[in-house]
Amino acid sequence: RWLPDDVYLNCLALSQSMPVFKSLIEKMTKSESMWNQWFNENEPESVPVPDYEGEILQNPNVGPFLRLSILLALRVDRMFLGVMQMIRDLPFVGSRYTDPVTDTVEDVFETMTATIPTIYLLSIGADPTSAIENMCRKNKNTVDCISMGEGQEPVAEASIRLACETGTWVLLQNCELGLPLMVVLEDLLKDEIFPKANPGFRLFITAAESKEFPLGLLQMCTKVTNEPPAGMRAGLMRSYTVMVDQDRLDRLDTDMWRQLLFALCFLHSVVQERRKFGSLGWCIPYEYNGGDLDACIMFLEKHLYAGAISWNTLRYMIAEAQYGGKITDDLDRRLFTAYTQKWIGPGTLDPNFVFNPAENIQPFPGNFVYKLSMDKEVIKTREYAASFPDIDNPEIYGMHPNADIAYRRKEAASLLFTLGETQPKDGGGGGGMSREDEVYEKAGDLLDGMPPDFQEEVYMRQIRKQGGLDVPMNVFLYQETQRFQMIMGLVRKDLKSFRLAIKGEVTMTIAIADAINEIYNSKVPFSWVFTITNTLFSWMLPSIGLWFNSMKLRQEQFEKWLSHKRPLSFWMTGFFNAQGFVTAMKQEITRAHRKDEWALDDMVYHGVVKKMMRLDQVTQRPDEGVYIHGLFLDGAGWNGKSDCLTESEPKKLYCPLPILHVTATTKSIYRNMRSEIYGKGGGYDCPVYTYMRRTDLYYIFMVVLPCGKQDSRHWILRGTALLCNTEA
């Protein structure tokens, strides 16, 4: 009962494919409590495997792989960590392939000569420009930085020729935007520049990935990948290697300078690491890099020189000006501000200040305590950062431990996909149905399962019976039904075309061939979901089975609404324009209060979570507003007894929300009502999204939820939101 179906199938496949695990199912049945305990461990890769630990330890060359095989079958979310451990444990590989690399620009510079340029292959969040400039100043030289783009090729070439004569340095940035020069640069360097180069001449190149970048130029350069470090330990070590040296640490001889400097570096690593959690981390994955940290450190240094510190000014410069200059989403700005309020303030200077949360759900590895470093020697701060745990508890970022599960699963899926893509593709053969026959049969089944079409004359007559198009909700229903019928018409037409193309009765176009491949792989054809301009046309789901099931549920809701008046509760997931739905509701409430002179522009939403958990418990419509069901909390759970937010249950990523009553009122009324309902804290402003991708495109509205024992900042750092759909 405790083993999910997909995990059981994994174990079954493992027992059939590897002789050493032939009796795996039998052993799990006999020692069920031991396996259950191992399955529920927070770090199963570090715990002895029941029934197989002795065999694993007896075979040092094979044992680590056997441990990984068990881990993949039962706990795929820990697979990537298991791979790292396997590499460390195998005697013929070793930890040098897993330890973070913190080579500095100085280390790379030692390999350079006037005739050996260095090219940095960039990735998101990494830019060596400031480090190169600092090194240039130390060497008492000058560097000419040129950002490549249209029209910059002659400027860059002239700069290289001048630097070659004078013995100065040149840094060509973003060279994937200056490919015309890159194509001829190899011959230019070999034939004209290098033969007469001054010994002090150095050429640095930075470029993002590009298939058109000339291979010859790559081969003549020292190649450096400058990826952002993974993990808090690597992040802090890199900051105190690349960004902060002994000279910078000595510029102010005060504890405050060293404490706040460490806090800034720690914050930088946190906001970098948070990006790996996808939309739960940041709505938009911003490219924070060393330049942002460097700008904040420079401002802090000058601010402390100027006199007494102004915390509001410092926070503003960090969250709004430096890092905030890249932030385009209001909720991401709110999140960054929450970090600065928590970690950049008078409390940071307290001798007992720690970054750990006051109460943690899951123990930190080795019960590690993240403290500030006030060492006067930069090497000691690096040593302290090197003592950080290998694996970070997400709670250090303010997130729930469950956030790690979603990230790890995505990471493992990506690794397995890459491994699968690199395997040789053998040709198929033998009997059975062909690919086309399977799609032909599948398309026929889908056609048979299509819901009936909506006839415009019929649904317009039904809408008129409910008040006609003078009622905002009826306008919304008309638009939704019309669009839904367009999608059903397209799907029905395409399925017939696919069958005719397979039979050879119509031309097999590239679009039809692509759609047939997608159906064969149980994917939804792209043309059913997006328009030719890549705009969302219908709804996103990962498989064609889920997509068709959603079509039937949507058709049922529209049919009931048209035939039996408004539903008692609405399944908002089934609407194309969910934002239009709540706007229509707001319009109706505004019209109902015409005598009170309510204006639509002055209205705000107000949501109340009811005690009803299931749709069948709803017996009547609300006096004003609508009931909504089918929403899920991401990043939090719901306490039904206290009617407030609470921590998520272990290993449960999404929590179903009870029936939500959404209504609208004026801003002045709501302002007074909010303080009465939620107290001084004011509750947590929880965004509602159509999909897990938290962009403005899928944003619907904001609802205030009671915070419970925590304050609103706690749920901001958790990334708490309401989702209509958890599958896509």
Disulfide bonds with the S-S distance in Angstrom:
none
